[in-house]
Amino acid sequence: WLDAQVLDDLEAALSRIEADGQFNLLVVRSANPASFCHGLDSDWLATLHGPDEFVALARRGQALCARLQALPMPSVAVIAGACLGAGLELALACDYRVVVDRAATVLALPQLEHGLIPAWGGSWRLPRIVGLEHSLQLVLGARRLSAGDAVAWGLADACAADADDSPPSFLADPRKQDRTRFVLRTWRQRVLESTAPGRRLLLRGAE
C-alpha cells in the first residue's frame, strides 16, 4: 500500500537518483513477491479531512510520477501480483512495464468503485500507452487485466515467467519513451481514435 511513509521514501529515493546521474536503468519493483502495489492505503485516506487535503495528495502524487517520468535514464516497473489504483499510475510513469505471468497478477484502476478518480496522472498517460478506447474501459469500466491481457492491450511491454529472473531482451538497450502522442497500434485505433468524429463516437458510447 502507498501511505505517507512510502511516499516520503519514494521521494527521497528519486532525489538520490537525480543527484547521482550515473544509472543506465531504473527498476521499480516491490519487495513483496505477492503484490506490486494495491494503491493508496484506505486507512490513511480515512484520516484526510476536506477537499484541500485530497487535492494536496493528488498534487503530491502527480509531482512524484512526473519526476519518475522525467528521469534521464529509462525506467521499468516489474509487476508481480496486484497492481491497482495509484500503484498502476506509478507504473504508468515508467518507460516500460514487465508483468510476471502468475494468476495473482492483475492490473486495474478501480478508483471509481470507491468514489474517487485516478488523480496521479494515470488518466493522461493511459491513452498514450493503450489508446483511448481501452483507457475508457479501464477507467470507467474498472476493467481488470491479467498479465496476458496487459501485454495484448499494450499496457505491458513483456510477460516474464514466474521463475525467470533474467530481464527481457529489450532491456539490453532501453530508451526513454515518447508519451506525447496517443498510440495508433490497431486498426480500431487508426480508424476511430485518429479522427475527431471517431473520438466523439467513442466518448458518446462511454457517456
Backbone as JSON, one array per atom type, in Angstrom:
{
  "sequence": "WLDAQVLDDLEAALSRIEADGQFNLLVVRSANPASFCHGLDSDWLATLHGPDEFVALARRGQALCARLQALPMPSVAVIAGACLGAGLELALACDYRVVVDRAATVLALPQLEHGLIPAWGGSWRLPRIVGLEHSLQLVLGARRLSAGDAVAWGLADACAADADDSPPSFLADPRKQDRTRFVLRTWRQRVLESTAPGRRLLLRGAE",
  "N": [[0.82, -1.2, 0.0], [0.34, 2.32, -0.56], [1.35, 4.88, 1.48], [1.86, 7.72, 3.69], [4.5, 7.42, 4.64], [5.67, 5.71, 2.75], [5.52, 7.34, 0.46], [7.24, 9.39, 1.27], [9.63, 7.92, 1.33], [9.87, 7.15, -1.38], [10.13, 9.65, -2.63], [12.53, 10.51, -1.48], [14.25, 8.56, -2.5], [14.11, 9.1, -5.25], [15.29, 11.62, -5.26], [17.94, 10.98, -4.58], [18.63, 9.42, -6.81], [18.33, 11.28, -8.91], [20.35, 13.06, -8.2], [22.64, 11.52, -8.45], [22.99, 10.55, -11.17], [24.31, 8.55, -12.68], [23.19, 6.19, -13.41], [22.0, 3.66, -15.66], [19.59, 2.4, -16.01], [16.53, 2.29, -14.32], [14.93, 0.2, -12.09], [11.79, -0.54, -10.93], [10.27, -2.18, -8.4], [8.42, -4.38, -6.2], [9.12, -5.3, -2.83], [7.54, -7.2, -1.81], [6.67, -10.32, -2.79], [4.13, -11.11, -3.52], [2.59, -9.01, -4.34], [2.54, -6.03, -6.28], [1.6, -3.32, -5.86], [-1.18, -2.24, -4.04], [-2.36, 0.19, -4.2], [-3.5, 3.34, -2.82], [-3.38, 3.56, 0.7], [-6.22, 2.72, 2.46], [-6.8, 3.26, 5.13], [-5.16, 5.42, 5.63], [-6.24, 7.28, 3.84], [-8.66, 7.68, 5.12], [-7.99, 9.38, 7.15], [-7.78, 11.85, 6.05], [-9.05, 15.15, 5.73], [-11.53, 17.01, 4.32], [-11.69, 18.7, 1.09], [-9.31, 20.07, 0.45], [-7.13, 18.66, 1.51], [-7.26, 16.29, 0.06], [-6.79, 17.29, -2.49], [-4.18, 18.21, -2.14], [-2.86, 15.77, -1.74], [-3.31, 14.58, -4.25], [-1.86, 16.32, -5.91], [0.68, 15.92, -4.87], [1.11, 13.23, -5.56], [0.98, 13.44, -8.36], [3.23, 15.05, -8.83], [5.24, 13.33, -7.97], [5.02, 11.18, -9.82], [5.54, 12.6, -12.16], [8.21, 13.33, -11.76], [9.38, 10.8, -11.82], [8.84, 10.02, -14.47], [10.34, 11.95, -15.79], [12.99, 11.34, -15.36], [16.42, 11.09, -16.4], [17.37, 8.61, -17.19], [16.03, 5.56, -18.6], [13.17, 3.79, -17.25], [11.77, 0.89, -15.64], [8.94, -0.89, -14.61], [8.54, -3.73, -12.73], [6.12, -5.99, -12.47], [4.56, -8.01, -10.29], [1.91, -9.82, -9.11], [-0.86, -8.0, -7.6], [-1.54, -4.86, -9.07], [-2.73, -1.95, -8.59], [-4.91, 0.94, -8.85], [-3.43, 3.86, -7.6], [-0.99, 2.6, -7.53], [-0.77, 1.43, -10.07], [-0.81, 3.79, -11.54], [1.64, 4.83, -10.79], [3.29, 2.91, -12.0], [2.65, 3.45, -14.65], [4.03, 5.78, -15.09], [6.56, 4.93, -15.56], [8.92, 4.03, -18.14], [8.73, 1.49, -19.22], [6.86, -1.57, -18.7], [6.92, -4.65, -17.16], [5.26, -7.63, -16.78], [4.7, -10.27, -14.49], [4.05, -13.62, -15.12], [1.62, -14.87, -13.54], [-1.2, -16.13, -11.68], [-2.08, -14.3, -9.79], [-1.36, -11.82, -10.72], [-2.67, -8.8, -11.59], [-3.92, -5.94, -13.2], [-5.3, -2.76, -12.76], [-7.52, 0.1, -12.59], [-9.32, 0.88, -10.18], [-10.53, 3.08, -8.94], [-13.0, 4.47, -9.24], [-14.86, 2.77, -8.14], [-14.71, 3.33, -5.52], [-15.58, 5.87, -5.26], [-13.71, 7.7, -6.14], [-11.29, 9.2, -8.41], [-8.74, 8.42, -10.86], [-5.95, 10.15, -9.93], [-3.31, 10.75, -10.18], [-2.19, 11.32, -12.59], [-2.67, 9.19, -14.22], [-4.91, 9.02, -15.91], [-4.17, 10.7, -17.93], [-1.78, 9.62, -18.95], [-2.48, 7.02, -19.68], [-4.09, 6.81, -22.19], [-2.07, 7.34, -23.99], [-0.58, 5.14, -23.93], [-2.18, 2.79, -24.13], [-4.24, 3.58, -25.76], [-7.34, 5.37, -26.52], [-9.92, 4.03, -26.41], [-9.44, 1.63, -24.95], [-8.53, 2.84, -22.62], [-10.84, 4.11, -21.65], [-12.32, 1.85, -20.97], [-10.78, 0.81, -18.91], [-10.7, 2.9, -16.99], [-13.4, 3.89, -16.66], [-14.92, 1.58, -16.76], [-13.7, -0.05, -14.93], [-12.13, -2.21, -15.67], [-10.32, -5.2, -15.27], [-7.12, -6.48, -15.83], [-5.37, -9.38, -16.75], [-2.0, -10.73, -16.67], [-1.41, -11.62, -19.3], [-3.43, -10.29, -20.75], [-2.69, -7.65, -20.28], [-0.33, -7.4, -21.75], [-1.35, -7.9, -24.32], [-3.02, -5.69, -24.66], [-1.18, -3.7, -24.73], [-0.5, -2.45, -22.42], [1.48, -3.56, -20.89], [4.88, -4.29, -21.65], [6.18, -6.7, -21.86], [5.95, -10.15, -20.88], [6.97, -12.02, -18.2], [8.23, -15.21, -17.19], [7.28, -16.85, -14.15], [9.36, -17.98, -12.62], [11.59, -16.97, -13.8], [14.34, -15.0, -13.66], [15.83, -13.53, -15.41], [16.27, -10.55, -17.34], [13.94, -9.18, -19.78], [14.7, -9.23, -23.32], [14.57, -6.72, -24.6], [15.38, -4.93, -22.72], [18.08, -4.83, -22.86], [18.93, -2.72, -24.34], [17.6, -0.22, -23.39], [15.39, 2.6, -23.86], [14.31, 6.0, -23.43], [10.82, 6.66, -23.47], [8.5, 8.15, -25.75], [5.8, 9.96, -24.76], [4.01, 11.75, -25.79], [2.06, 11.5, -27.69], [-1.03, 9.9, -28.69], [-1.34, 6.36, -28.91], [-1.45, 4.46, -31.94], [-2.01, 1.66, -32.55], [-3.65, -0.45, -33.39], [-6.17, -1.38, -35.9], [-8.66, -0.35, -35.16], [-7.93, 1.74, -33.5], [-6.6, 3.35, -35.36], [-8.69, 3.96, -37.11], [-10.8, 4.98, -35.5], [-9.69, 6.48, -33.33], [-7.92, 8.29, -34.34], [-9.23, 10.31, -35.55], [-11.41, 13.16, -35.24], [-14.29, 12.76, -35.44], [-14.38, 9.99, -34.92], [-13.35, 9.82, -32.3], [-15.34, 11.28, -30.96], [-17.46, 9.51, -31.29], [-16.61, 7.32, -29.74], [-16.48, 8.54, -27.2], [-19.13, 9.31, -26.87], [-20.36, 6.83, -26.73], [-19.18, 5.9, -24.36], [-20.24, 7.73, -22.56]],
  "CA": [[0.0, 0.0, 0.0], [1.02, 3.61, -0.54], [0.95, 5.77, 2.57], [2.73, 8.89, 3.81], [5.89, 6.99, 4.79], [6.14, 5.18, 1.45], [5.74, 8.49, -0.42], [8.49, 10.03, 1.72], [10.75, 7.08, 0.9], [9.99, 7.24, -2.83], [10.65, 10.97, -2.97], [13.94, 10.53, -1.1], [14.98, 7.72, -3.45], [14.22, 9.84, -6.52], [16.27, 12.7, -5.07], [19.28, 10.39, -4.66], [18.85, 9.0, -8.19], [18.52, 12.5, -9.7], [21.63, 13.67, -7.85], [23.74, 10.66, -8.86], [23.14, 10.72, -12.62], [25.19, 7.56, -13.29], [22.46, 4.95, -13.66], [21.54, 3.44, -17.04], [18.23, 1.88, -15.98], [15.91, 2.22, -13.0], [13.95, -0.88, -11.96], [10.86, -0.32, -9.82], [9.59, -3.43, -8.08], [8.02, -4.48, -4.81], [9.8, -6.32, -2.02], [6.53, -8.21, -1.52], [6.52, -11.12, -4.01], [2.72, -11.39, -3.82], [1.87, -7.82, -4.78], [3.33, -4.85, -6.65], [1.05, -2.24, -5.03], [-2.64, -2.23, -4.06], [-2.85, 1.56, -4.29], [-3.43, 4.16, -1.62], [-3.84, 2.93, 1.93], [-7.55, 3.22, 2.81], [-6.76, 3.81, 6.49], [-4.56, 6.75, 5.52], [-7.24, 8.15, 3.21], [-9.71, 7.99, 6.09], [-7.54, 10.45, 8.04], [-7.8, 13.13, 5.34], [-10.24, 15.94, 6.05], [-11.87, 18.08, 3.41], [-11.15, 18.62, -0.28], [-7.96, 20.61, 0.33], [-6.14, 17.61, 1.78], [-7.27, 15.37, -1.07], [-6.12, 17.98, -3.59], [-2.75, 18.21, -1.84], [-2.37, 14.41, -2.0], [-3.3, 14.39, -5.7], [-0.74, 17.08, -6.46], [1.92, 15.26, -4.48], [1.26, 12.05, -6.4], [1.28, 13.88, -9.73], [4.62, 15.51, -8.87], [6.09, 12.15, -7.85], [5.01, 10.47, -11.1], [6.21, 13.45, -13.16], [9.66, 13.19, -11.53], [9.78, 9.47, -12.3], [8.82, 10.04, -15.93], [11.33, 12.88, -16.31], [14.36, 10.91, -15.1], [17.19, 11.0, -17.65], [17.54, 7.21, -17.58], [14.75, 4.86, -18.71], [12.74, 3.07, -16.06], [10.89, -0.24, -15.91], [8.23, -1.44, -13.46], [8.38, -5.18, -12.77], [4.84, -6.12, -11.77], [4.16, -9.35, -9.89], [0.78, -9.67, -8.21], [-1.8, -6.91, -7.85], [-1.05, -3.51, -9.37], [-4.04, -1.32, -8.63], [-5.07, 2.34, -8.47], [-2.24, 4.71, -7.65], [0.15, 1.74, -7.84], [-0.68, 1.35, -11.53], [-0.44, 5.11, -12.03], [3.09, 4.91, -10.61], [3.9, 2.09, -13.04], [2.45, 4.12, -15.94], [5.04, 6.82, -15.22], [7.79, 4.3, -16.03], [9.01, 3.88, -19.59], [8.34, 0.13, -19.58], [6.25, -2.39, -17.68], [7.06, -6.09, -17.35], [4.37, -8.34, -15.87], [5.09, -11.65, -14.19], [2.95, -14.49, -15.51], [1.05, -15.66, -12.45], [-2.64, -15.89, -11.56], [-2.33, -13.15, -8.91], [-1.03, -10.56, -11.38], [-3.84, -8.11, -12.13], [-3.7, -4.5, -13.33], [-6.6, -2.11, -12.84], [-7.73, 1.41, -11.97], [-10.67, 0.72, -9.62], [-10.86, 4.19, -8.05], [-14.41, 4.86, -9.31], [-15.63, 1.91, -7.26], [-14.61, 3.91, -4.18], [-15.97, 7.27, -5.33], [-12.54, 8.51, -6.45], [-10.84, 9.13, -9.79], [-7.27, 8.38, -10.95], [-5.57, 11.55, -9.72], [-1.85, 10.9, -10.22], [-1.77, 11.44, -13.98], [-2.93, 7.97, -14.97], [-5.89, 9.24, -16.98], [-3.45, 11.38, -19.02], [-0.77, 8.72, -19.53], [-3.04, 5.76, -20.17], [-4.4, 6.8, -23.63], [-0.82, 7.4, -24.76], [0.04, 3.82, -23.84], [-3.09, 1.74, -24.62], [-5.26, 4.14, -26.63], [-8.5, 5.97, -25.87], [-10.99, 3.08, -26.13], [-9.03, 0.78, -23.84], [-8.46, 3.68, -21.43], [-12.2, 4.27, -21.14], [-12.73, 0.59, -20.34], [-10.03, 0.65, -17.67], [-11.04, 3.93, -16.01], [-14.83, 3.97, -16.39], [-15.47, 0.24, -16.58], [-12.94, -0.76, -13.9], [-11.69, -3.48, -16.26], [-9.12, -5.78, -14.66], [-6.36, -7.19, -16.84], [-4.36, -10.36, -16.35], [-0.69, -10.46, -17.27], [-1.52, -11.78, -20.74], [-4.25, -9.2, -21.28], [-1.92, -6.4, -20.2], [0.58, -7.4, -22.91], [-2.17, -7.8, -25.52], [-3.54, -4.33, -24.74], [-0.09, -2.74, -24.8], [-0.24, -1.85, -21.12], [2.78, -4.1, -20.51], [5.76, -4.5, -22.81], [6.61, -8.09, -21.91], [5.47, -11.03, -19.82], [8.08, -12.87, -17.76], [7.85, -16.41, -16.45], [7.33, -16.64, -12.7], [10.64, -18.38, -12.05], [12.66, -16.46, -14.66], [14.86, -13.73, -13.16], [16.57, -12.82, -16.44], [15.46, -9.45, -17.89], [13.56, -9.31, -21.2], [15.78, -8.85, -24.23], [14.53, -5.31, -24.98], [16.04, -4.12, -21.69], [19.51, -4.74, -23.14], [19.17, -1.38, -24.88], [16.37, 0.54, -23.1], [15.37, 4.01, -24.26], [13.18, 6.78, -22.94], [9.66, 6.55, -24.36], [7.78, 9.38, -26.07], [4.41, 9.84, -24.35], [3.3, 12.98, -26.18], [1.0, 11.21, -28.65], [-1.82, 8.7, -28.49], [-0.87, 5.25, -29.74], [-2.34, 4.01, -33.02], [-1.43, 0.35, -32.76], [-4.6, -1.36, -34.04], [-6.99, -0.72, -36.92], [-9.7, 0.43, -34.5], [-7.31, 2.99, -33.06], [-6.32, 4.18, -36.54], [-9.95, 4.42, -37.71], [-11.64, 5.72, -34.57], [-9.03, 7.38, -32.39], [-7.07, 9.27, -35.03], [-10.08, 11.34, -36.14], [-12.33, 13.79, -34.29], [-15.58, 12.05, -35.4], [-14.21, 8.7, -34.26], [-13.23, 10.04, -30.85], [-16.66, 11.67, -30.46], [-18.26, 8.28, -31.24], [-16.18, 6.56, -28.56], [-16.86, 9.26, -25.98], [-20.6, 9.23, -26.75], [-20.64, 5.48, -26.24], [-18.79, 5.83, -22.95], [-21.21, 8.52, -21.79]],
  "C": [[0.86, 1.25, 0.0], [0.46, 4.44, 0.61], [1.98, 6.89, 2.67], [4.2, 8.49, 3.89], [6.46, 6.47, 3.47], [6.4, 6.33, 0.48], [7.0, 9.23, -0.03], [9.7, 9.25, 1.22], [10.96, 7.16, -0.61], [10.58, 8.58, -3.26], [12.13, 11.08, -2.61], [14.78, 9.71, -2.07], [15.15, 8.43, -4.78], [15.23, 10.97, -6.4], [17.69, 12.15, -5.17], [19.61, 9.99, -6.1], [19.11, 10.22, -9.08], [19.88, 13.12, -9.45], [22.81, 12.84, -8.37], [24.02, 10.78, -10.36], [23.99, 9.69, -13.32], [24.47, 6.26, -13.65], [22.01, 4.88, -15.12], [20.09, 2.98, -17.1], [17.76, 1.84, -14.54], [14.85, 1.12, -13.03], [13.1, -0.61, -10.73], [10.11, -1.62, -9.6], [9.28, -3.46, -6.59], [8.84, -5.55, -4.11], [8.84, -7.44, -1.63], [6.3, -9.05, -2.78], [5.08, -11.36, -4.42], [1.99, -10.2, -4.39], [2.85, -6.72, -5.17], [2.88, -3.66, -5.8], [-0.47, -2.25, -5.18], [-3.21, -0.82, -4.18], [-2.71, 2.29, -2.98], [-4.03, 3.42, -0.43], [-5.17, 3.54, 2.37], [-7.58, 3.82, 4.22], [-6.16, 5.22, 6.48], [-5.55, 7.72, 4.88], [-8.32, 8.57, 4.19], [-9.3, 9.1, 7.05], [-7.55, 11.82, 7.38], [-9.11, 13.84, 5.59], [-10.42, 17.04, 5.01], [-11.18, 17.98, 2.07], [-9.71, 19.12, -0.39], [-6.9, 19.54, 0.55], [-6.11, 16.58, 0.67], [-6.58, 15.99, -2.28], [-4.61, 17.98, -3.37], [-2.14, 16.83, -2.1], [-2.29, 14.14, -3.5], [-2.11, 15.1, -6.32], [0.6, 16.45, -6.09], [2.16, 14.02, -5.33], [1.59, 12.39, -7.83], [2.74, 14.32, -9.85], [5.58, 14.33, -8.8], [6.17, 11.41, -9.19], [5.7, 11.28, -12.2], [7.73, 13.36, -13.0], [10.16, 11.85, -12.06], [9.84, 9.45, -13.81], [9.95, 10.89, -16.5], [12.77, 12.47, -16.04], [15.14, 10.77, -16.41], [17.41, 9.57, -18.12], [16.17, 6.55, -17.71], [14.44, 4.07, -17.45], [11.8, 1.95, -16.46], [10.25, -0.67, -14.59], [8.08, -2.94, -13.68], [7.21, -5.52, -11.87], [4.52, -7.6, -11.54], [3.05, -9.21, -8.85], [-0.05, -8.45, -8.55], [-1.1, -5.59, -8.05], [-2.29, -2.66, -9.63], [-3.96, 0.17, -8.3], [-3.8, 3.15, -8.65], [-0.98, 3.89, -7.89], [0.34, 1.58, -9.34], [-0.3, 2.7, -12.11], [1.06, 5.34, -11.88], [3.81, 4.11, -11.7], [3.76, 2.72, -14.42], [3.48, 5.23, -16.16], [6.4, 6.26, -15.64], [7.76, 4.16, -17.54], [8.52, 2.51, -20.04], [7.66, -0.54, -18.39], [6.41, -3.86, -18.08], [6.17, -6.77, -16.32], [4.86, -9.77, -15.69], [3.87, -12.54, -14.38], [2.55, -15.38, -14.34], [-0.41, -15.25, -12.28], [-2.94, -14.63, -10.75], [-2.02, -11.82, -9.56], [-2.26, -9.98, -12.04], [-3.56, -6.62, -12.12], [-5.05, -3.83, -13.52], [-6.55, -0.73, -12.2], [-9.14, 1.42, -11.38], [-11.13, 1.9, -8.76], [-12.34, 4.55, -8.06], [-15.28, 4.0, -8.4], [-15.67, 2.47, -5.83], [-14.96, 5.4, -4.17], [-14.83, 8.21, -5.6], [-12.26, 8.43, -7.95], [-9.33, 8.97, -9.79], [-6.73, 9.81, -10.94], [-4.08, 11.78, -9.78], [-1.33, 10.97, -11.66], [-2.04, 10.22, -14.82], [-3.9, 8.17, -16.11], [-5.28, 9.99, -18.15], [-2.48, 10.43, -19.72], [-1.38, 7.52, -20.21], [-3.39, 5.79, -21.65], [-3.16, 6.84, -24.51], [-0.07, 6.08, -24.72], [-0.86, 2.75, -24.44], [-4.14, 2.26, -25.57], [-6.49, 4.58, -25.85], [-9.56, 4.93, -25.48], [-10.65, 2.17, -24.96], [-8.94, 1.58, -22.54], [-9.84, 3.86, -20.81], [-12.68, 3.0, -20.44], [-12.03, 0.39, -19.0], [-10.49, 1.64, -16.6], [-12.52, 3.9, -15.65], [-15.45, 2.6, -16.12], [-14.77, -0.59, -15.53], [-12.49, -2.14, -14.4], [-10.38, -3.94, -15.6], [-8.42, -6.66, -15.69], [-5.41, -8.19, -16.18], [-3.03, -9.98, -16.99], [-0.76, -10.56, -18.78], [-2.33, -10.69, -21.39], [-3.48, -7.9, -21.31], [-0.95, -6.3, -21.38], [-0.22, -7.21, -24.19], [-2.7, -6.39, -25.72], [-2.44, -3.29, -24.9], [0.21, -2.05, -23.49], [1.1, -2.32, -20.56], [3.57, -4.4, -21.77], [6.21, -5.94, -22.95], [6.03, -8.83, -20.73], [6.61, -11.99, -19.48], [7.55, -14.08, -17.02], [8.09, -16.2, -14.97], [8.71, -16.94, -12.13], [11.84, -17.83, -12.83], [13.1, -15.08, -14.16], [15.64, -12.95, -14.22], [15.7, -11.73, -17.05], [15.08, -9.72, -19.33], [14.64, -8.73, -22.1], [15.77, -7.36, -24.56], [15.19, -4.41, -23.94], [17.56, -4.1, -21.85], [19.89, -3.38, -23.69], [17.92, -0.52, -24.65], [16.51, 2.0, -23.49], [14.18, 4.7, -23.61], [12.05, 6.73, -23.97], [8.99, 7.91, -24.54], [6.3, 9.18, -25.73], [3.6, 11.06, -24.75], [2.13, 12.7, -27.1], [0.24, 9.96, -28.25], [-1.26, 7.59, -29.38], [-1.92, 4.93, -30.8], [-1.86, 2.63, -33.46], [-2.34, -0.57, -33.57], [-5.42, -0.6, -35.09], [-8.1, 0.09, -36.29], [-9.15, 1.77, -34.01], [-7.05, 3.91, -34.24], [-7.6, 4.74, -37.13], [-10.71, 5.35, -36.77], [-10.89, 6.8, -33.79], [-8.18, 8.45, -33.07], [-7.89, 10.4, -35.65], [-11.03, 11.91, -35.08], [-13.69, 13.1, -34.27], [-15.48, 10.7, -34.7], [-14.1, 8.83, -32.76], [-14.57, 10.44, -30.25], [-17.57, 10.43, -30.32], [-17.91, 7.46, -30.0], [-16.63, 7.23, -27.27], [-18.37, 9.24, -25.78], [-21.0, 7.86, -26.22], [-20.29, 5.33, -24.78], [-19.77, 6.58, -22.07], [-22.52, 7.77, -21.6]]
}
